[in-house]
Amino acid sequence: MRSQYSKVLTATASIAVLSGCGGFDTSVGPSKGHISRIERAGTVQGVRVIDVTDQVARQIQAQEMHASFAKDLPQAQPTGQRIGKGDVLSVLIWEAPPAALFGGSSLGSTTVMGAANTTALPEMQVGPAGDITVPYAGRILVQGRSLPEIEREIVRRLSGKAHLPQVAVRLIHNASSQVTVVGEVASNALVPLTPKGERLLDAIARAGGTRQPVDKMMIQLTRGDRVESMPLSDIIANPQENIVMQAGDIVTALFQPFSFTALGAIGRNQEVNFEARGITLSQALGRVVGLEDRRADPKGVFLFRWADPRAIPGGAMNAGQDGQGRVPVIYRIDMKDPATYFAMQSFTMQDKDVLYVSNSPVAEFQRFFGIIASTVLPVLAVNRAL
């Protein structure tokens, strides 16, 4: 019997040694101690481990850069109905009696006794060269010109040929001064611009509005080679951000465009989308149903982030950067400290953050004891039976 117990103790000791040497790792991810030693050991070049406090949360908020359409994008002016390639125009010509040029024309002329002769030319599309052709006036460059400028040019060309000519030019189809609206809107649309000076919210309204709640929408505006994004609710709240549209602008409505990943001893291991206005760390923990009571180490909550060096409290160390010039940083959250709960309410999550909760030492011991129980206790039971 003694020899049997010796075998049991030997098996128990062997398992303990394996566990202690790391050959029998019972945790899925790094422990709190592993992460805390990163900064000292330099296993990740230049990484900083920063405790989340109210002061740190406020410093990060102060350093965060918020996009502004009004400040960051080239400003546009109302189009003034400038004509471009592809636009369709109609031209009406009046000639005072006696009509010398258009009186006998077959171009749709109408004459009333004692009144001017009116001639309606067929609708004309502005060609690749940016011009149209008017009988007796020749080829007229209209691209980049306003309707009154085109009217004056035709009158000048007809003067001396027609009797006191007057001209009216109308835009039948606007194909050159348009804004494209796509994404989470009721209907993707090409919105024509007029001298009124349509603004961003006008364009979204012409597309039928957004299909999702306003506070969950991000508006991305592409103007030339610049791309900027803002929460729709901020644009509505600040009239200055409701900027005048420019021909060629692309407006993209995005629903919950950001996400973070939750891993470890947490309610749900998953990628979690969140809205354009952002969420706080406390809200993020709420969306993953918080920490697992039996597994989580409340002092071992960490947030991994690629951050702008200017937004890191105390500055970044000599860290390796990614393609966007960001450096790695780890924020440590002590859920045992009541003050942390206030700090979490002002600590904002960022796109692609990774929230990780390590296992507690007690949970590791319980898992280890479970392995012991599943291997050693059956042996003891067999020995008793013998």
C-alpha positions as CSV (number, residue, x, y, z in Angstrom):
1,M,0.0,0.0,0.0
2,R,2.8,2.4,0.9
3,S,4.4,1.9,-2.5
4,Q,1.1,2.8,-4.2
5,Y,0.9,6.1,-2.3
6,S,4.5,6.7,-3.3
7,K,3.5,6.4,-6.9
8,V,0.6,8.8,-6.4
9,L,2.8,11.4,-4.8
10,T,5.4,11.0,-7.5
11,A,2.8,11.5,-10.2
12,T,1.5,14.6,-8.3
13,A,5.0,16.0,-8.0
14,S,5.7,15.4,-11.6
15,I,2.6,17.3,-12.6
16,A,3.5,20.2,-10.3
17,V,7.0,20.4,-11.7
18,L,5.7,20.4,-15.3
19,S,3.2,23.1,-14.4
20,G,5.8,25.2,-12.7
21,C,8.3,24.9,-15.6
22,G,5.7,26.0,-18.1
23,G,5.6,22.7,-19.8
24,F,2.0,22.3,-18.7
25,D,0.5,25.7,-19.2
26,T,-3.1,25.9,-18.0
27,S,-3.8,29.4,-19.2
28,V,-4.9,30.4,-22.7
29,G,-3.3,33.9,-22.8
30,P,-0.5,35.7,-20.9
31,S,-0.9,36.3,-17.2
32,K,-0.8,39.6,-15.4
33,G,2.8,39.0,-14.5
34,H,3.8,38.2,-18.0
35,I,2.4,41.5,-19.3
36,S,3.8,43.5,-16.4
37,R,7.3,42.2,-17.2
38,I,7.1,43.2,-20.9
39,E,8.2,46.8,-20.2
40,R,11.2,45.7,-18.0
41,A,12.3,42.8,-20.2
42,G,11.9,44.6,-23.5
43,T,10.4,41.6,-25.2
44,V,8.3,44.1,-27.2
45,Q,10.6,46.9,-28.4
46,G,9.8,50.2,-26.6
47,V,6.4,49.2,-25.3
48,R,5.0,51.0,-22.4
49,V,2.6,49.6,-19.7
50,I,0.5,52.5,-18.3
51,D,-2.0,52.3,-15.4
52,V,-5.4,53.8,-16.3
53,T,-6.2,56.6,-13.9
54,D,-8.4,59.6,-14.2
55,Q,-5.5,61.8,-15.1
56,V,-4.3,59.5,-17.8
57,A,-7.8,59.3,-19.3
58,R,-8.0,63.1,-19.4
59,Q,-4.6,63.4,-21.0
60,I,-5.6,61.0,-23.7
61,Q,-8.8,62.9,-24.4
62,A,-6.9,66.2,-24.6
63,Q,-4.4,64.8,-27.1
64,E,-7.0,63.1,-29.4
65,M,-7.4,64.7,-32.7
66,H,-11.0,65.2,-33.9
67,A,-11.7,65.6,-37.6
68,S,-13.5,68.7,-38.8
69,F,-14.9,69.1,-42.3
70,A,-14.9,72.9,-41.9
71,K,-11.2,73.0,-41.0
72,D,-9.6,70.1,-42.7
73,L,-11.2,70.2,-46.2
74,P,-10.8,72.8,-48.9
75,Q,-13.8,75.0,-48.8
76,A,-16.3,75.2,-51.7
77,Q,-18.5,78.0,-53.0
78,P,-22.0,77.6,-54.5
79,T,-21.5,76.5,-58.1
80,G,-23.2,79.5,-59.7
81,Q,-24.5,77.1,-62.3
82,R,-21.2,76.6,-64.1
83,I,-21.6,74.5,-67.1
84,G,-19.5,71.4,-67.7
85,K,-19.1,68.5,-70.2
86,G,-22.1,66.3,-70.5
87,D,-24.6,69.0,-69.4
88,V,-27.7,69.4,-71.7
89,L,-28.8,73.0,-72.6
90,S,-31.7,74.6,-74.3
91,V,-31.4,77.9,-76.2
92,L,-34.2,80.3,-77.0
93,I,-33.6,83.2,-79.4
94,W,-35.8,86.2,-79.8
95,E,-35.5,88.5,-82.8
96,A,-37.3,91.8,-83.0
97,P,-39.5,92.4,-86.1
98,P,-38.8,92.4,-88.9
99,A,-36.9,89.2,-88.3
100,A,-33.9,89.3,-90.6
101,L,-32.2,86.0,-89.6
102,F,-34.6,83.6,-88.0
103,G,-37.9,84.8,-89.5
104,G,-37.9,82.1,-92.2
105,S,-36.0,79.5,-90.2
106,S,-37.3,76.0,-89.9
107,L,-35.7,75.7,-86.3
108,G,-39.1,75.9,-84.5
109,S,-39.7,79.6,-85.0
110,T,-43.0,81.2,-84.0
111,T,-44.1,84.7,-85.0
112,V,-47.0,86.8,-83.7
113,M,-48.1,89.9,-85.6
114,G,-46.1,92.9,-84.2
115,A,-44.2,90.7,-81.7
116,A,-40.7,89.3,-81.7
117,N,-39.9,86.0,-83.6
118,T,-39.0,83.2,-81.1
119,T,-36.8,80.3,-82.1
120,A,-36.3,77.3,-79.9
121,L,-33.1,75.4,-80.8
122,P,-33.0,71.6,-80.2
123,E,-31.5,70.6,-76.9
124,M,-27.7,70.4,-77.0
125,Q,-25.3,68.4,-75.0
126,V,-22.0,70.0,-74.1
127,G,-19.4,67.9,-76.0
128,P,-15.9,66.6,-75.0
129,A,-14.4,69.9,-76.1
130,G,-16.7,71.8,-73.7
131,D,-18.6,73.6,-76.5
132,I,-22.0,73.8,-78.3
133,T,-22.9,74.9,-81.8
134,V,-25.5,77.7,-82.4
135,P,-26.7,78.4,-85.9
136,Y,-25.2,81.6,-87.3
137,A,-23.1,82.0,-84.1
138,G,-20.8,79.0,-84.6
139,R,-19.1,76.9,-81.9
140,I,-19.3,78.5,-78.5
141,L,-17.1,77.4,-75.5
142,V,-19.5,77.0,-72.6
143,Q,-17.5,74.9,-70.2
144,G,-16.8,76.7,-66.9
145,R,-19.2,79.5,-67.8
146,S,-22.4,80.6,-66.2
147,L,-25.7,80.8,-68.0
148,P,-25.8,84.6,-68.2
149,E,-22.2,84.5,-69.6
150,I,-23.3,82.1,-72.4
151,E,-26.3,84.2,-73.2
152,R,-24.2,87.3,-73.6
153,E,-21.7,85.4,-75.8
154,I,-24.5,84.2,-78.2
155,V,-26.0,87.7,-78.4
156,R,-22.6,89.1,-79.2
157,R,-22.1,86.5,-82.0
158,L,-25.5,87.2,-83.5
159,S,-25.3,91.0,-83.3
160,G,-25.2,92.4,-86.8
161,K,-26.7,89.3,-88.2
162,A,-30.1,89.1,-86.4
163,H,-32.3,92.1,-85.6
164,L,-32.0,93.1,-81.9
165,P,-31.5,89.5,-80.8
166,Q,-32.1,88.3,-77.2
167,V,-31.2,84.9,-75.8
168,A,-32.2,82.7,-72.9
169,V,-30.2,79.6,-72.0
170,R,-31.5,77.0,-69.6
171,L,-29.9,73.9,-68.0
172,I,-32.0,70.9,-68.8
173,H,-29.8,68.2,-67.4
174,N,-27.0,68.8,-64.9
175,A,-24.4,66.0,-65.5
176,S,-21.2,67.8,-64.5
177,S,-22.0,69.4,-61.1
178,Q,-23.1,66.4,-59.0
179,V,-22.3,64.8,-55.6
180,T,-22.3,61.1,-55.2
181,V,-24.0,59.7,-52.0
182,V,-23.6,56.0,-51.2
183,G,-23.5,53.7,-48.2
184,E,-26.2,53.3,-45.5
185,V,-28.7,55.6,-47.1
186,A,-32.2,54.9,-48.3
187,S,-31.1,55.1,-52.0
188,N,-27.7,55.7,-53.5
189,A,-27.9,58.9,-55.5
190,L,-26.3,61.4,-57.7
191,V,-27.3,64.8,-56.3
192,P,-27.1,67.7,-58.8
193,L,-25.8,71.1,-57.5
194,T,-27.5,74.4,-58.1
195,P,-26.7,78.0,-57.4
196,K,-28.5,77.6,-54.1
197,G,-25.3,75.9,-52.8
198,E,-26.4,72.5,-51.5
199,R,-24.8,71.5,-48.2
200,L,-23.8,68.1,-46.8
201,L,-27.1,67.4,-45.0
202,D,-29.0,68.5,-48.2
203,A,-27.2,65.8,-50.2
204,I,-27.9,63.1,-47.5
205,A,-31.6,64.2,-47.4
206,R,-31.8,63.9,-51.2
207,A,-30.6,60.3,-50.9
208,G,-33.5,59.6,-48.6
209,G,-31.6,60.0,-45.3
210,T,-29.7,57.3,-43.4
211,R,-31.1,53.8,-42.8
212,Q,-29.7,53.6,-39.3
213,P,-30.0,55.8,-36.2
214,V,-28.1,59.1,-36.4
215,D,-25.9,58.5,-33.4
216,K,-24.5,55.3,-34.9
217,M,-23.6,56.8,-38.2
218,M,-20.2,58.1,-39.5
219,I,-20.1,60.3,-42.6
220,Q,-17.0,60.0,-44.8
221,L,-16.4,62.8,-47.3
222,T,-14.0,62.5,-50.2
223,R,-13.0,65.7,-51.8
224,G,-10.2,65.5,-54.4
225,D,-7.4,63.5,-52.7
226,R,-8.6,64.2,-49.2
227,V,-10.7,61.8,-47.1
228,E,-12.2,62.9,-43.7
229,S,-14.8,61.3,-41.5
230,M,-17.1,62.7,-38.8
231,P,-20.0,61.4,-36.7
232,L,-23.3,62.4,-38.3
233,S,-24.6,63.6,-34.9
234,D,-21.6,66.1,-34.7
235,I,-22.4,67.5,-38.1
236,I,-26.1,68.0,-37.1
237,A,-25.1,69.6,-33.8
238,N,-22.5,72.0,-35.4
239,P,-23.8,74.0,-38.4
240,Q,-20.3,74.9,-39.4
241,E,-19.6,71.3,-40.2
242,N,-22.6,71.2,-42.6
243,I,-20.3,72.5,-45.4
244,V,-21.2,73.5,-49.0
245,M,-20.9,70.7,-51.5
246,Q,-18.4,70.7,-54.4
247,A,-18.8,69.0,-57.7
248,G,-17.2,65.6,-57.6
249,D,-17.6,65.1,-53.8
250,I,-18.3,61.5,-52.6
251,V,-20.4,61.2,-49.4
252,T,-20.3,57.7,-47.8
253,A,-22.6,56.9,-44.9
254,L,-21.1,54.2,-42.6
255,F,-22.9,52.3,-39.8
256,Q,-20.9,51.5,-36.7
257,P,-17.6,51.7,-38.6
258,F,-15.3,50.9,-35.5
259,S,-14.7,47.8,-33.6
260,F,-12.6,46.3,-30.7
261,T,-11.7,42.7,-29.9
262,A,-12.4,41.2,-26.5
263,L,-10.3,38.2,-25.3
264,G,-9.5,36.2,-22.2
265,A,-11.5,35.7,-19.0
266,I,-14.4,37.8,-20.2
267,G,-18.1,37.3,-20.8
268,R,-17.8,37.1,-24.6
269,N,-14.7,36.6,-26.7
270,Q,-15.6,38.4,-29.9
271,E,-15.1,41.4,-32.1
272,V,-17.5,44.2,-31.1
273,N,-18.7,46.9,-33.4
274,F,-19.4,50.4,-32.0
275,E,-20.8,53.6,-33.2
276,A,-19.2,56.7,-34.7
277,R,-19.4,58.9,-31.6
278,G,-17.3,56.3,-29.7
279,I,-17.8,54.5,-26.5
280,T,-15.9,54.5,-23.2
281,L,-14.0,51.6,-21.6
282,S,-16.8,51.1,-19.1
283,Q,-19.3,50.7,-21.9
284,A,-17.0,48.3,-23.7
285,L,-16.8,46.0,-20.7
286,G,-20.6,46.2,-20.4
287,R,-21.0,45.1,-24.0
288,V,-19.0,41.9,-23.5
289,V,-21.0,41.2,-20.3
290,G,-18.1,42.1,-18.0
291,L,-15.4,39.8,-16.4
292,E,-16.0,36.2,-15.6
293,D,-16.3,35.9,-11.8
294,R,-14.6,32.5,-11.5
295,R,-11.7,33.1,-13.9
296,A,-10.8,36.7,-14.2
297,D,-8.1,38.6,-12.4
298,P,-9.6,42.0,-11.6
299,K,-6.1,43.4,-11.4
300,G,-5.2,41.9,-14.8
301,V,-7.3,43.8,-17.3
302,F,-5.3,45.2,-20.2
303,L,-6.0,47.2,-23.3
304,F,-3.6,46.8,-26.2
305,R,-3.4,49.7,-28.7
306,W,-1.4,51.1,-31.5
307,A,-1.4,54.8,-30.6
308,D,-0.2,58.1,-31.9
309,P,3.0,58.9,-29.9
310,R,1.6,62.4,-29.2
311,A,-1.4,60.8,-27.5
312,I,0.6,58.7,-25.0
313,P,0.8,60.1,-21.5
314,G,4.5,60.8,-20.8
315,G,5.5,60.2,-24.4
316,A,6.4,57.1,-26.2
317,M,9.6,55.1,-25.7
318,N,12.0,54.1,-28.5
319,A,9.3,51.9,-29.9
320,G,8.9,50.3,-33.3
321,Q,6.3,52.0,-35.4
322,D,3.7,50.6,-37.8
323,G,3.0,51.8,-41.3
324,Q,1.0,54.8,-39.9
325,G,3.6,56.0,-37.5
326,R,1.9,54.5,-34.4
327,V,3.6,52.8,-31.5
328,P,2.4,49.9,-29.3
329,V,1.1,50.7,-25.8
330,I,-0.5,48.6,-23.1
331,Y,-3.0,50.2,-20.6
332,R,-3.4,48.3,-17.3
333,I,-6.8,48.5,-15.5
334,D,-7.1,47.6,-11.8
335,M,-10.7,46.7,-11.2
336,K,-10.1,46.4,-7.5
337,D,-9.5,50.2,-7.2
338,P,-12.8,52.1,-7.0
339,A,-11.2,55.2,-8.6
340,T,-10.7,53.1,-11.8
341,Y,-14.4,53.0,-12.4
342,F,-14.5,56.8,-12.7
343,A,-11.5,56.8,-15.0
344,M,-13.1,54.2,-17.2
345,Q,-16.0,56.5,-17.9
346,S,-13.8,59.0,-19.6
347,F,-11.3,56.6,-21.2
348,T,-12.4,56.3,-24.8
349,M,-12.0,53.2,-26.9
350,Q,-10.4,53.4,-30.3
351,D,-10.8,51.4,-33.5
352,K,-9.0,48.0,-33.4
353,D,-8.3,48.1,-29.7
354,V,-7.8,44.7,-28.0
355,L,-9.3,44.2,-24.6
356,Y,-7.7,41.3,-22.7
357,V,-8.5,39.9,-19.2
358,S,-6.0,37.5,-17.7
359,N,-6.9,34.5,-15.5
360,S,-6.5,34.9,-11.8
361,P,-3.9,32.9,-9.8
362,V,-6.8,31.2,-7.9
363,A,-8.5,30.2,-11.2
364,E,-5.2,28.8,-12.4
365,F,-4.8,26.8,-9.1
366,Q,-8.4,25.5,-9.5
367,R,-7.7,24.4,-13.0
368,F,-4.5,22.7,-11.9
369,F,-6.3,21.0,-9.0
370,G,-9.0,19.8,-11.5
371,I,-6.2,18.1,-13.5
372,I,-4.8,16.6,-10.3
373,A,-8.3,15.4,-9.3
374,S,-8.9,13.8,-12.7
375,T,-5.7,11.9,-12.7
376,V,-4.7,11.2,-9.1
377,L,-8.1,10.6,-7.4
378,P,-9.1,7.7,-9.8
379,V,-5.8,6.0,-8.9
380,L,-6.6,6.4,-5.1
381,A,-10.0,4.9,-5.8
382,V,-8.5,1.9,-7.5
383,N,-6.0,1.4,-4.7
384,R,-8.8,1.4,-2.1
385,A,-10.6,-1.1,-4.2
386,L,-7.5,-3.3,-4.1
